[in-house]
Amino acid sequence: MRHANFCREDRGQTFIIVALMLVTLIGFTGIATDVAWFQMNLVRVQRAADAAALAGVVLLPGNVSGAVTAAQNEAAKNGYANGVSGVTVTAVAETGNNKIIDTTVSAPVRPFFARLFGLNAFTARRSARAEFVLPVPMGSPENYYGINVLCRDGDTPPACPQVPSAVPPGNLMPLGFFGGVEYRGGDRQNGDAYSPYYNALTGVNGLNVGTASNGNTSFDPSGYSYVADFPPGTVAGSVWLYDPTFCATGGQSSSHRRLGVGDFWFYNGGTPMTTVYNLMNMRGTPYDFTDDTVIASQTYVSDGVDKSASYQGDANYGGGATGNGAGPDCKNDPAHNNWVLLATGLTEGQYRLQVVTSSGTTDENGINGFGIEVTSAAGPTPRVYGQSRMEAFIVINNTSVFYLAQVEAAHAGKILEISLFDPGDITNTTFKIRIPTATGFQYATFTWTATGSACGAATSGGPTTSLVTSTGSCNYYNNQWVTISVPIASNYTAPTPPGEPGPGWWKIEYGTLGTGQDITTWQVNIRGNPVHLITP
């Protein structure tokens, strides 16, 4: 009897223990459920912060308020509207790098079981950072681009007259090259990677006139773009074009190719050619051309006559009365070797100058050289530069040095990628890259690769401080891309060397054993996605 009573008492204790364990187990289950729910909401909040940062950063640095609005709108699309139901979304441009945005999304998370203990909400907070790498300015730290000297017959570079400023008085110090664009009927191996339809294989005048599979697969009808940058305080900004028309005074011989801005046929004349200059408001979106608005446009049409055979008048730098078939003398063209006003009355902001050529035939095989200058009636000095890529018609005299690209301090620790198309066709050419320092310049150490080569030359190399692209008997990289990769030091500060017009301008040294001319396409980029998140 005592044993039966003991068993009944034992069963009662078991019930109590099981009940207490169930309460504990349910409590742990509730806590685990609330923790899992909170973690899931943290992921959602992080995704909203990431999306907000990517949406807002593309409006920096010029439109901070717009960047904040865009970030908050994107967070709202992801379910977190600023000021609604306890949600807070902040977006701030960093002071040290105004192309980085910091976003934070904070939102209450209501638990399931913790409310039984008086905990009605937890705060989920996550942050994100995004960077917008703008196109690298190229070719000029000045308010003019693509301006060289104006050589006449008998002149030897660099002993040639300078180009006068569009707004007198004064002349423009030469940058060592004229801007260039080739026509669509030309051959890619002449130096323009994007404008010609054709590639060097077989066909009319040595051109491949077949399909895209054996033509220029990198053909881009959008041409080349240059940025006219007018800072705050600009009054009546203007954009000028120097010698925007095609007038073939350069000829085939090396001495004639440097006359004036160097326009010339690669063969013996052809069909009339058209060059179009479109000035567009970029609307703060440098990578998106779809929202650009054309505010000015000029079209120049040649007559298709080669005037280089009998040019006249040193003072006019070419423009003969007759050539391969009599034609009008373009030295009387008001756009030939003169400044032409494209647009004026511009206010602060960035404008894109697009240069494109006509539809193209197999006989359209010339290069049009030109220059650009931007001025303002009052306010800070504006700037103009190539947007990530450019074609240059270069006149070399032994060792020549050109402005390559402006690399900001914000790019410290990254990789600068320099792509040269058809580089160094002059005999015995060597390239070097100069990095600015506080006291001058130093040669960069780089690695490089090429898409192909001739005469058994290497297609990669480095680390090195120099690259040989030709000898007396062979042009190694004709019709090929050569890509140079330069590590940017982690302590790089974009200094301004003594006597230089602006900070962070890298240069390219073009060394030869004499005087010559070259046409090449240059591209410069900071390696990586231009819009990206920055992880800790």
Secondary structure, DSSP 8 states (H G I E B T S, - for coil): -HHHHHHHHHHHHHHHHHHHHHHHHHHHHHHHHHHHHHHHHHHHHHHHHHHHHHHHHTTTTT-HHHHHHHHHHHHHHTT--TTSTT-EEEEEE-SS-TTEEEEEEEEEE--SSGGGGT---EEEEEEEEEEE----EES-SSSEES----B-TT-BTTBS--EE-SSSS-EE---SEEEEEE-TTSBGGGS-SSS-SB-BSSSGGGB--S-TTTS-TT--TT-EEEEEEE-TT-EEEEEEEES-S----S-SSTTGGGBTT--EESSS--S--EEEEEEEE-TT-TT--TT-EEEEEEEEE------TTB---GGGT---SBSSS----GGG-TTTTSEEEEEEEE-SEEEEEEEEE-S--TT--EEEEEEEEEEEEESS--EEEEESEEEEEEEEEEEEEEEEEE--GGGTTSEEEEEEES---SSS-EEEEEEE-SSSEEE--EEEEES--STT--SEEEEES-EE-B-SS-BTTTT-EEEEEEE--TT------TT-SSTTEEEEEEEEEEEEEEEEEEEEEESS-SEEE---
